[in-house]
Amino acid sequence: MTEEEQTEEEQTEEEQHIDLRKIRETFAKDRFATENGAIIEEVREHYARCSIELTERHFNAAGGVMGGVHFVLADFAFAVATNWNGMGVVSLSSTISYLGAVKGKKLIAEAECVKEGRSTVYYRVNVTDDLGNRIAEVGINGFHVHSQA
């Protein structure tokens, strides 16, 4: 077995231990995001992919998707990526850069860890539409909250 095949097999074993149904139940309590249509599509260590099917309520007076929709989805993806295996990370700061208008019918946010330290994390969240257009990029600094006994 090559090193690449072994790595793929290890990833498959890890992904099998992730119970997406249970994660969705946990994050159903994140009501603002879920009531605005956010769903969890994929989760693995230091990564989450979430999406929102766009409806009339997501559009602003000018006919574009409200900027807050992009941010809510990105923040939700960050929360899932950092807390799917137990709550313990909160966001400290976030920046969003809008890159283009939505042309599709769905927004997709992929949160990926750039750096994880003892007390802080930094994630980059790329927001695209279902046509592959880059819509926004979000940088989020988070803090590991240590539970008190």
GIGINOR-V276242 format. One record per pair of residues at least 6 apart in sequence whose C-alpha atoms are under 8 Angstrom apart, sorted by sequence separation. I is the first residue (numbers start at 1). J is the second residue. If there is no record, write none. Layout:
BEGIN
{{I J} {I J}}
END
This chain:
BEGIN
{{28 34} {42 48} {43 49} {59 65} {60 66} {82 88} {83 89} {115 121} {116 122} {128 134} {129 135} {41 48} {42 49} {58 65} {59 66} {82 89} {114 121} {115 122} {127 134} {128 135} {40 48} {41 49} {42 50} {58 66} {113 121} {114 122} {115 123} {126 134} {127 135} {128 136} {40 49} {41 50} {113 122} {114 123} {126 135} {127 136} {40 50} {41 51} {79 89} {113 123} {114 124} {126 136} {127 137} {39 50} {40 51} {58 69} {79 90} {112 123} {113 124} {126 137} {127 138} {38 50} {39 51} {111 123} {112 124} {125 137} {126 138} {38 51} {39 52} {111 124} {112 125} {124 137} {125 138} {37 51} {38 52} {111 125} {124 138} {125 139} {24 39} {37 52} {38 53} {110 125} {111 126} {124 139} {125 140} {24 40} {36 52} {37 53} {109 125} {110 126} {123 139} {124 140} {109 126} {110 127} {122 139} {123 140} {109 127} {122 140} {123 141} {108 127} {109 128} {122 141} {123 142} {107 127} {108 128} {121 141} {122 142} {52 73} {107 128} {108 129} {120 141} {121 142} {20 42} {51 73} {107 129} {108 130} {120 142} {121 143} {20 43} {50 73} {106 129} {107 130} {120 143} {121 144} {105 129} {106 130} {119 143} {120 144} {18 43} {71 96} {104 129} {105 130} {119 144} {18 44} {50 76} {102 128} {103 129} {104 130} {118 144} {119 145} {50 77} {102 129} {104 131} {49 77} {103 131} {15 44} {48 77} {14 44} {48 78} {81 111} {103 133} {81 112} {102 133} {48 80} {77 109} {48 81} {77 110} {78 111} {100 133} {102 135} {47 81} {77 111} {78 112} {100 134} {101 135} {38 73} {46 81} {47 82} {73 108} {74 109} {99 134} {100 135} {45 81} {46 82} {65 101} {73 109} {74 110} {99 135} {100 136} {40 77} {43 80} {44 81} {64 101} {65 102} {70 107} {74 111} {98 135} {99 136} {38 76} {43 81} {64 102} {98 136} {99 137} {33 72} {97 136} {98 137} {33 73} {40 80} {96 136} {97 137} {43 84} {96 137} {97 138} {96 138} {33 76} {95 138} {96 139} {94 138} {95 139} {78 123} {94 139} {95 140} {94 140} {78 125} {93 140} {94 141} {77 125} {92 140} {93 141} {91 140} {92 141} {93 142} {91 141} {92 142} {54 105} {74 125} {91 142} {92 143} {53 105} {54 106} {74 126} {90 142} {91 143} {27 80} {53 106} {54 107} {74 127} {89 142} {90 143} {52 106} {53 107} {89 143} {90 144} {51 106} {52 107} {89 144} {90 145} {51 107} {52 108} {88 144} {89 145} {51 108} {70 127} {88 145} {50 108} {51 109} {88 146} {49 108} {50 109} {88 147} {49 109} {50 110} {23 84} {49 110} {48 110} {49 111} {78 140} {47 110} {48 111} {47 111} {48 112} {74 138} {46 111} {47 112} {46 112} {47 113} {70 136} {46 113} {71 138}}
END
